Amino acid sequence: MHVLILDDQPGLAQILALGLRMEGFSVAAFTSPHEALKAIGNVDVLVTDYHMPEMTGVEVARRAYAQGWKGSLLIMSGHSAAFSEGIEDSLVWSILKKPFSTQELAKKLRDLTRDS
């Protein structure tokens, strides 16, 4: 499974990518939505922060789907407002509330594989 991590916090994006690689996933990490969109072609799962300066994670996913991407979207957020607003979009497969462990993320990704 090829996973793309997108978070505007470089340290978090790199830590998640490293942890998922140690769990056996193929991972690319980005801090820029525009750069992530250039690389999303063969990605199975987009794991993206919801609140970012340039665009939300859902907006990134919408643009990716408009480009022809067919993967799954997992939103992560540390803002309680995002959950009270309800990140309800047909594109969202799952939501993870920050903070979470790399193992929790890996389990979610494995669950996706089993559900497919």
N, C-alpha and C positions, 0 to 999 in steps of 0.2 A: 504494500500500500504506500502510495506517495502522498505525503502531507505537506501542505504549505502553511506556515505559521506567519501571521501578520499582526504585529503589535507595534505601536508607536514608541514603546519603551524597548530600546535595543537590548538591554540586559535580559529582560524577560523573554523576548523572542529567541535569543541565543540559548538561554537556559532550557527552555521548552524543547528547542530543536535538539540540543545535546542529549537531554533525557530521553526523548523519543527515539533517537538513533541508538541509544544504549538498550532500548526496548525492542530494537529490530526494525524500526520504521525507516523509510527513506524520507528525508525531511529537508526542506529549504525554508529559510527564515528571512523575512523582510520587515522593514519598518516603513516603507513607502507603499501606499496602495497602488500607485502608478507602476512601480517596478514589479510588484506582485502580479498585477494584471498582465504584464508582459510575459511572465513565467508560468502562468496558470494552466497552460495547454493540456498537459497529461497528468495533472494533479487529481487525485481521487477525493481528497478532503481539504477544504479550506477551513482552517482554524483561525478566526480573526477576532480581534478586540471589537467591541461594539462602538465605543466612543473613541474617535481619532480626530486629529485636527483637520485633515483634508476631506474625509468622508466617513460615514459610518460603515461598519462591517457589512451590513445588509446592502448598502449602496455598492460596495465593492463586489459583492456576490451578484447583484443585478447586472452590473457591467460585465462581469465574467460570463454569465449566462447569455447576455446579448452577443458576446464574442463566440458563443458556441460551446462553452464549457458545460459539462454534464455531471460534475461531482456533487459531493454533499457539503453542507455548510454547518459548521459548529461555531456558535458565537460564545465569546467569553467576555465577562464584564465585571468590574469591581464597583460599578455605580448602582446603588440600590434603586435609583430612579429608572434605570433601564428595565428593571424587573417590574416596577410598579406601572411603568408605561406599558409594559407588555411587549416584548420583542416578538410580536406575532406576525410572522410572514411565512408564506407557503414555502419559501426557500430554506427556512431554518430547520435543520434536522435535530439539533440539540443545543442546549445552553449550559454553560458552566459558569458558576459564580466564583469570582476570584475572592480570596486565594484558594487555589487547589494544587494538588501535587501532580507531578508528571505521571505518577502511577494511575491517578484518577483519570487523567486525559487518555493514557494508553488503554485503560479499560473501556472507556467510551468508544475509542476507535476500534477496539476488538469487537465490541458489541455491534458496531455498525457492520463489520465484516460478517458477523453471524446472522444479522437481520437481512442482509442482502441476498 
